[in-house]
């Protein structure tokens, strides 16, 4: 891995699981023994307003904030948050958006955040087992089945 950190911005609306998705990603990275830093911007999150979370990881990370225009990956859970957050994505960076998931195939529409992590996981070097373990650690047991299926759907939609 290069000495430059990998930068991921996860964005959406309050209640969509932006922070939970960043928790799962940070858990996977930490479990791989990498340095990871995370920050959150809540806005009016309790009322469905914009929420974003930065996750940076690598050999050594000094700041939790992704510099503007430096995100390697922008994961957007709500389509209308793309214009709000697109400036955070670096040139050549990867935009992961809800249109990449067939939401009708999800057992629970609320698991779109985890399905999008499935899409993201195809771009990162972490094993599927690390992702599934992190999903189980970060979600209540009653949510495991639906979210593991959503993750699998995200990984399979090429």
C-alpha positions in Angstrom: 0.0 0.0 0.0 1.3 3.5 -0.8 2.1 6.0 1.9 -0.8 8.2 0.7 -4.0 7.4 2.6 -7.1 6.1 0.8 -9.9 8.7 1.1 -13.6 7.7 1.2 -16.5 10.1 1.7 -19.9 8.5 2.5 -22.8 10.9 2.0 -26.6 10.8 2.3 -29.5 12.0 4.4 -30.2 11.6 8.1 -31.6 8.2 8.9 -30.1 6.4 5.8 -27.2 4.8 7.7 -24.3 7.0 6.5 -22.6 6.8 9.9 -23.3 3.1 10.3 -21.7 2.5 6.8 -18.6 4.5 7.8 -18.4 2.5 11.1 -18.5 -0.8 9.1 -15.8 0.5 6.7 -13.6 1.7 9.6 -14.0 -1.6 11.4 -12.9 -3.5 8.3 -9.8 -1.3 7.8 -8.9 -1.4 11.5 -9.2 -5.2 11.5 -6.7 -5.3 8.6 -4.1 -3.5 10.8 -4.2 -0.2 9.0 -4.3 3.3 10.6 -7.8 4.7 10.2 -9.4 8.0 11.0 -13.1 9.0 10.7 -15.0 12.2 10.9 -18.7 13.1 10.6 -20.7 16.1 9.5 -24.2 15.9 10.8 -26.0 19.0 9.5 -29.7 18.6 10.1 -29.3 14.8 10.2 -32.2 14.2 12.6 -34.6 15.8 10.2 -33.4 14.1 7.0 -30.8 16.7 6.2 -27.4 16.1 4.7 -25.0 13.8 6.5 -21.5 12.9 5.4 -18.6 10.9 6.9 -15.0 10.9 5.9 -12.9 7.7 6.3 -9.2 7.8 5.7 -6.9 4.9 6.0 -3.4 3.7 5.2 0.0 3.0 6.8 -0.2 6.3 8.6 -3.1 8.9 8.7 -2.7 12.2 10.4 -6.1 13.9 9.8 -9.6 12.5 9.8 -10.8 15.0 7.2 -10.6 14.3 3.5 -9.3 17.4 1.8 -11.7 18.9 -0.8 -11.3 17.3 -4.2 -9.2 14.4 -2.7 -11.7 11.6 -2.2 -10.7 8.4 -4.0 -14.3 7.1 -3.5 -17.5 9.0 -3.0 -20.4 6.7 -1.8 -23.7 8.5 -2.1 -26.8 6.9 -0.5 -29.3 9.5 -1.7 -29.1 10.5 -5.4 -29.9 14.2 -4.6 -26.7 14.3 -2.5 -24.4 13.8 -5.5 -24.3 17.5 -6.6 -23.8 18.5 -2.9 -20.8 16.2 -2.5 -19.3 15.7 -5.9 -16.6 18.4 -5.3 -15.0 16.1 -2.7 -14.2 13.5 -5.4 -10.7 13.7 -7.0 -10.3 13.6 -10.7 -10.4 10.0 -11.7 -12.0 9.0 -8.4 -14.9 6.5 -8.2 -18.5 7.6 -7.6 -20.7 4.9 -6.1 -24.4 5.8 -6.2 -27.8 4.2 -5.6 -28.5 3.7 -9.3 -25.8 1.0 -9.2 -28.1 -1.1 -7.0 -31.5 -2.6 -8.0 -33.3 -1.6 -4.9 -36.2 -3.9 -5.7 -33.8 -6.8 -5.1 -33.0 -5.7 -1.6 -34.9 -7.5 1.2 -35.1 -4.2 3.1 -34.8 -0.8 1.4 -33.0 0.5 4.5 -30.1 -1.7 3.7 -29.1 0.2 0.6 -26.1 1.7 2.6 -24.7 -1.8 3.1 -25.4 -2.7 -0.5 -23.3 0.3 -1.6 -20.6 -0.9 0.7 -20.7 -4.1 -1.3 -20.1 -2.1 -4.4 -17.2 -0.2 -2.7 -15.7 -3.5 -1.5 -15.0 -4.6 -5.1 -12.6 -1.6 -5.3 -10.7 -2.3 -2.0 -8.3 -5.1 -1.1 -10.1 -6.4 2.0 -11.5 -10.0 2.0 -15.3 -10.6 1.9 -15.0 -12.3 5.3 -13.7 -9.1 6.9 -16.7 -7.2 5.6 -19.2 -9.8 6.7 -17.6 -9.9 10.2 -17.7 -6.1 10.5 -21.4 -6.0 9.3 -22.3 -8.5 12.1 -20.3 -6.6 14.7 -21.9 -3.3 13.8 -25.6 -4.3 13.4 -28.1 -6.0 15.6 -28.5 -9.8 15.0 -32.0 -9.4 13.7 -30.5 -7.2 10.8 -27.7 -9.6 9.8 -29.6 -11.7 7.2 -31.0 -8.7 5.3 -27.8 -6.8 5.4 -25.5 -9.7 4.4 -27.8 -10.3 1.4 -27.7 -6.6 0.6 -23.9 -6.6 0.8 -23.8 -9.6 -1.5 -26.1 -7.9 -4.0 -23.8 -4.9 -4.0 -20.8 -7.1 -4.7 -22.5 -8.9 -7.5 -23.9 -6.0 -9.5 -21.2 -5.4 -12.1 
